[in-house]
Amino acid sequence: MCAASKKPAEAAFAPLLQFEMDMRTFLSDWQHCDQLSTFIARMISHNRTDPIRHSNFFSFALNELLEVSFRGGSPEGRIDCIVYRRDLMERVKLSFTCPSGQQEFYREAVARTHQEDAFSRYLGAISTDQTPNREVVLLDLAINFDADVHLEERAPASITFVVDLPLERAIN
């Protein structure tokens, strides 16, 4: 137990898999999003209750995040993705270089995933004929995958999405 809070200490997330890629290389082909998400999902889903279903869900969620970085990233720097696990939860940390204007957009979009009107905002966005934008993708993860989405900003020119995905809970 933690002395300060009198609550049991939260179990740490254990790293499962990490990839790093030159951002210019990543941005050179849209298919990198699908290829990476499919590979990673297969690698981490082998020991889940329903590995195929888990892999499909995880691949979809990770692909959406990679597409966010594809649409908003800068060709300089690197993209870094680490997948962690704690019990029934996967955590994805996706870091990439992006311009300061994009960082502000992401701050606002992530904040909207936590607002009371997130569901109605999401429904309104998908009922139009528009191609899903990055905000809708983040809302989709929060609403349909019960994901908890946060940002970390450690370096001035980059951003890190931290997304907790309780996929195994959704499968059972």
N, C-alpha and C positions, 0 to 999 in steps of 0.2 A: 504494500500500500504506500502511496505517496503521503508523506507526513502533512504536507500543506493542504491537500484536498480531501484526505481521508477516503479516497476512491482507489480501487485497484489500478495499478499502472497499466496503461494501454499497451497491448502487445505491438511490437514493432513490425513494420512491413519488411519482408525479406526480398532482396532483389532476385529476379528470375532471369531476366534477359536485358541486354542493352545493345543498341546499335548507334553508330555515329556515322555521318556521311557529310561530305562537302555539300553545302547548300546549293551551289551552282549545279552540281551533278544531280542532286535531288530534283531541282526545278527543271532540268533538261527534258524530263519525260513524265507526263501525267500518270503513266502506268506504275511508276515507283510507289505511289500511294497504295494501290491495290496489291502489288507484289509484296511489299513489306508487311502490310497488315495481314495478309493471308499467311505468310510464312510465320510471323510471330504468333498469330493465333493458334496455329497448329502446334507450335513448339510448347506453348504454355497450357494447352487444354487437355493434354493426354491423360492427366490423372483426375479429371473432374467427373462428376456423377454422369453426365451425358457429354462426352468429349466433343462430339460433332456439333451438337447444338451450342455448346459453350464456345467452340471455335467460330461458328457462324456469327454469334452475337458479338464476340470480342473483335473479330475481323471487321465487322460493320462499324462498330464504335471507333476503333483505331483508325480505320480508313477515313472516317469523317474528320477526326482530329488532324490527320496528315493532310487532308485536303484544305483544312483551315490554314495550315502552315504553308501549303503550296500557293494558296491565293493571296496570303498576306505577308509572306516572307521576303527577305532580301537575298539576292544571290551571294552576298558576302557571308563569310563565316561558315558555321556548321549547323546541322540539325542533329539533335541528340535525343534519343528516346530510351527511357528505362521503364521496365515493367516490374512491379513489385507485387507481392501477395501477402495477405494476412487473412487467415481463415477462409471465409467465403468471398473475400473482396480482392479485386485487382486494383492496383493504382498505376496509372500511367503518368509519367513526367515527360513532357515533350517540350524541349527547348529549341529555339531558333532565333536567328537574327531578324529583327524587323524594325522599320523606321519608327520614330517617336509618335507620329500621327497614328500609326497602326496600333501602337501600344495603348494609346488613349481609347481607341475604338474597342480593343479587347477588354480593357478595364470596365468600360460601360456595358459591353455585351455580357460579360461574366456576372456583373452585378445584377443584370436583368434576369439571369437564371434563378436568382434567389428571391425575386420579388413575388408578391402575391398574385400579380396578373400574368405570371409566366405562361400558364396554360392558355389563357385567352389570347395572349400575344402570339403564342405558337400556332394556335388554331387559325387566327387571322392571317398569319403569314403563309401557312400551307394551303389556305383556301384560295389564294390568288394563283395566277398562272406564272408567277415569277420563278426563276431558278433559285433554289435555296441559297441564301447568303450566309456569311459566316456566323451571324447572330442566330439565325434559324437553326443552323447545325448545332450550336451550343445549347439552344433551347431543346432541340430534339434529344440530345444526350441526357439532359436534366429530366425531361418529362418521360420519355419512352424507356430509358435505361435506369432511371432513378439515380443518375450520376450526380455526384457532388463535384462541382467545377470551381476551381480557385486558380489564382495566378500567383506566381513568384517572380519577382524582378530583382535579379542579383547583379546583372551587368547592364550598363546604360543602353546598349543597343540590342538587347535581346529580351525575350520573354519566355516564361516557362508555364505551361498549362499543367495543373495537377488535377487529375480526374480520377475519382474513386468510383469504380464500377462494381456494384453488387450483383454481378451476373449469375452467379451460382444460386443466389437467393431467388432470382427471377425464374430460374429453370426448375426449381423444386416445387 
